[in-house]
Amino acid sequence: MQNEYEIKKEMCEIGKRVYNRGMVAANDGNFSVRISENEILCTPTGVSKGFMTPEYICKVDLDGNVLQANKGFKPSSEIKMHLRVYKERPDVKSVVHAHPLYATTFAIAGIPLTQPIMPEAVIALGCVPIAKYGTPSTVEIPDAVSEHLQYFDAVLLENHGALAYSDTLLNAYHKMESLEFYARLLWQTMQIGGPQELDKEQVEKLYEIRRQMGLPGKHPANLCPNAKAGKPSCHSCGGCASTEAPTADADLIASITKKVMEQLGK
């Protein structure tokens, strides 16, 4: 198990990845890690996430009160959004907020990422809805995000950016990376006539693979009111509920692509 200092170092490393991949500009973005029932480590406000060192990282409680912050550093102004995720999703241990170019383009255009265009995105990410616009640093954003927390593991923030959350910081970051890759693929296919979507039967096979894998988080595959009522797949309906799933080994995710392609007969 990582100690607090090691987690701070990992946060700095993720900050470099987010910055170097162009998912944030200047001092944008923020992320956090829940280290106990009432303690959250978070990135500071007003600093580039690509140049942080462990002493930059702040600590707050679940109500946002500052428990520890070195001189010159204050918790992210968006910490309210993170705390809402932790309060409403006990399974979540880390939250990542960034402004990845393609995903944010869809958020600004008001287009959710719901088209089933590739197996990995359907299985590991699911749908990505849009949370309605809220003024940064106010409760408007947490309230908007709250609408989607029980059904999805990532959301676009209207005219703002994207939010991803998971059971570890690395997994939350990977969801953000996958989200941006998905958005970029969708954008590029739109330039050459639009994507060829997976059909209902193919999507259900992917859902079944996810169920068998026991991947953590919330996902349409876990419980689908539409499918139970004999309606089309809920991959894009946004009306899915779910149940808790056991945590999977990281190596499990790496094997998904091979299994998917085998079961689809490709």
Rosetta blueprint (number, residue, H / E / L):
1 M L
2 Q L
3 N L
4 E H
5 Y H
6 E H
7 I H
8 K H
9 K H
10 E H
11 M H
12 C H
13 E H
14 I H
15 G H
16 K H
17 R H
18 V H
19 Y H
20 N H
21 R L
22 G L
23 M L
24 V L
25 A L
26 A L
27 N L
28 D L
29 G L
30 N E
31 F E
32 S E
33 V E
34 R E
35 I E
36 S E
37 E L
38 N L
39 E E
40 I E
41 L E
42 C E
43 T L
44 P E
45 T L
46 G L
47 V L
48 S L
49 K H
50 G H
51 F H
52 M L
53 T L
54 P H
55 E H
56 Y H
57 I L
58 C E
59 K E
60 V E
61 D L
62 L L
63 D L
64 G L
65 N L
66 V E
67 L E
68 Q E
69 A L
70 N L
71 K L
72 G L
73 F L
74 K L
75 P E
76 S L
77 S L
78 E L
79 I H
80 K H
81 M H
82 H H
83 L H
84 R H
85 V H
86 Y H
87 K H
88 E H
89 R L
90 P L
91 D L
92 V L
93 K L
94 S E
95 V E
96 V E
97 H E
98 A E
99 H L
100 P L
101 L H
102 Y H
103 A H
104 T H
105 T H
106 F H
107 A H
108 I H
109 A H
110 G L
111 I L
112 P L
113 L E
114 T L
115 Q L
116 P L
117 I L
118 M L
119 P H
120 E H
121 A H
122 V H
123 I H
124 A H
125 L H
126 G L
127 C L
128 V E
129 P L
130 I E
131 A E
132 K L
133 Y L
134 G L
135 T L
136 P L
137 S L
138 T L
139 V L
140 E H
141 I H
142 P H
143 D H
144 A H
145 V H
146 S H
147 E L
148 H L
149 L L
150 Q L
151 Y L
152 F L
153 D L
154 A E
155 V E
156 L E
157 L E
158 E L
159 N L
160 H L
161 G E
162 A E
163 L E
164 A E
165 Y E
166 S E
167 D L
168 T L
169 L H
170 L H
171 N H
172 A H
173 Y H
174 H H
175 K H
176 M H
177 E H
178 S H
179 L H
180 E H
181 F H
182 Y H
183 A H
184 R H
185 L H
186 L H
187 W H
188 Q H
189 T H
190 M H
191 Q L
192 I L
193 G L
194 G L
195 P L
196 Q L
197 E L
198 L L
199 D L
200 K H
201 E H
202 Q H
203 V H
204 E H
205 K H
206 L H
207 Y H
208 E H
209 I H
210 R H
211 R H
212 Q H
213 M H
214 G L
215 L L
216 P L
217 G L
218 K L
219 H L
220 P L
221 A L
222 N L
223 L E
224 C L
225 P H
226 N H
227 A H
228 K H
229 A L
230 G L
231 K L
232 P L
233 S L
234 C H
235 H H
236 S H
237 C L
238 G L
239 G L
240 C L
241 A E
242 S L
243 T L
244 E L
245 A L
246 P L
247 T L
248 A L
249 D L
250 A H
251 D H
252 L H
253 I H
254 A H
255 S L
256 I H
257 T H
258 K H
259 K H
260 V H
261 M H
262 E H
263 Q H
264 L L
265 G L
266 K L
